[in-house]
Amino acid sequence: MTHNSPDTLPQAAVSIEASLAAIRPVAISAPLRWLALGLADLKAAPAASLFYGIVFALMGWAIVFFYGNAYSLTVALMGGFMLLGPGLAMGLYALSRQREAGEVPRLAPTLTIWRANLSNLSIFALVTGVVFLIWARASMVVFAVFYSSGLPTAADFMRELLAFENAEFVIAYLVIGSCFASFIFSISVVAVPLMLDRNQDAITAMLLSLASVARNPLPMLFWALIIVTLTGIGFATAFIGLVVTMPILGHATWHAYRAMIPPNER
């Protein structure tokens, strides 16, 4: 029987350790710079970027059209919409990478960018999809627990929510939703750009994403608040605002990835 010494660790483990060590700290104000760079990318490729924004808006309208009457599920689907955003923004990351490389951003190559690392992107999609389904189920359970005598109408629900009349329900719903959202945000904040840029495996990409959040807790909290705010603006404008806010966030996410993980690290 042979025993591995610390000097003969598997190359993969050494690579992961080196990548973790290379994660850079960023200033708490860094997300504002990422937004500015994202806006610049949008201006440099308006047609291609807004195409993806329109796709996000269409998804929002589709959710309301098909599930508008089941509003307890609709709320969960809206949360899932935000949770799955990093995977849906792959084309925007590709546009930013094209511009970063000095190329003219083109939409066509980004439409099939997922093929570059399909197996690992599929694993990531499976993980986030499972979490989303659990969250959707948990959302319905919370409604059932606090409205055991029958679900209120959508108007009554919104009135209670805005007036904070059913405080226990609102607190429980927000706490549970925040747990799911925090988990997905942590494993995805730079994972998809990593998988696209370096052909990284899904597990390592999610670990590096978690490590990036752990190394930059306050900037990441600020970044999460910005994402929630801009997405909320998109929802509040009947999804029309998503046409602009989602491309900016998608491009900005690429710059967040570049800020925390050096491009020359492999």
PyMOL commands that set and color helices and strands:
alter all, ss='L'
color gray80, all
select helices_A, chain A and resi 6-8+11-22+30-44+46-67+71-83+85-88+90-100+107-110+113-146+154-163+167-188+191-198+202-215+217-236+242-260
alter helices_A, ss='H'
color red, helices_A
deselect
rebuild
show_as cartoon
